[in-house]
Amino acid sequence: SKKKHKELFVTAATKLWECFEAPTRRSFSQKIRKLVEAAEQNIRGWVLIKNFAQQNPKTVKQHAGLKSPAEQLNGRRYHDCWLQILLISSSLGGFRRAPLNPK
């Protein structure tokens, strides 16, 4: 993983180091908050793609033709396009539990 993601690691380390070079506590805090915000967005995007994009053919064959981890979790394919599956899964149409604090 170090070889595969070396450029990403260097970029992240550089941005983190730049936070420590802040002249004041306030600017340090602002830089850290901004770094965390950008990191969360990148991680969320990566996770969505990882869970909904198609896997390699060998893995698909092992899971009875289900192409993504989301399909494997649901046990079926809702649509041929993984972006449509993402939209279906992210809508609350499949919400099955009652709210935690019903009024």
N, C-alpha and C positions, 0 to 999 in steps of 0.2 A: 504494500500500500504506500510505503514511503516513496518508492520510485514513481508509481502511477500518479500520485497527487503532490509531487514535490513543488511544482509551481504554485499550486493553491496554498500549500503550507507556507511557502516563502511570502506570499502576498498577505496571508493572515498574520503571520509573525511580524511583518513590517508595519501593518496597520496597528497592531497591538503595541509595538515598540513606540510608535508615534504618539500614542496616548500617554506614555510615561514621560515623554519630552515636553508635556504641557507646562507652561510657565506658572500656572496657578492651580489651586485645588478645584476651583469652579470649572475651569476649562478642561481639566483632567476628567471630572465627572461628566461633563457634556460629551467629551470624546468617547468615553466608555459607553455612555447611553446610546450614542449614535452607532457605535460599533456593534453593540448587542442587537439593536434594532435591525441593522443590515444583515447580521448573521442569522437572526431568526427568520427573516424573509427568505434567505437563501436555503436554509435548512428545510423550511416548509415546502418550498418548490421542489427540492431534491426528493423529499419524502413522497410527495404526490406523484412525481414521475416514477419513482421506484416501485410504488404500490400499484399503479395503474397501467404502466407501459408493458408491452409484451416482453416475456422472457425468452431465453434461447430455446430452440426447437427440442433439445434433449429434455429440458425441464418441463416443457409443455407436454411432451409425450408421457413423462412420469406422472403427471397430474391429469390424466384422462382428457387431454386437449384443452384444459383451462389455461389461458395464456398469461394471466397476471396473478399476483398475490391477492388482489381484490376479488377476482373471479374464484380463486381457490377458497377464499374465506366464505363467499356466498354460495359456493357450490354450483354456480351457473353463470352464463354469460347473458347480460341484458341487451347487448348491442355489439356489433362487430368492431366499431370504432372505440378505442380506449378513451378518447376524450368524452364521448357520449356516456360511457360507463362512469367516468369521473363526475359528470354532471348529475347523473341519476343517483349516484352514491352520496353526493354532497347535498342533494335536496333532502328535506326532511320527510319526503314521501314514505320512507321506510321506517319512520320513528314508531317504535312499538311499545315503549314504556310510558307510563303516566308521569307528569312532572313531579319533581321531588317535593315541592311545596304547593300542593293544590289549594286553591282558595274556594 
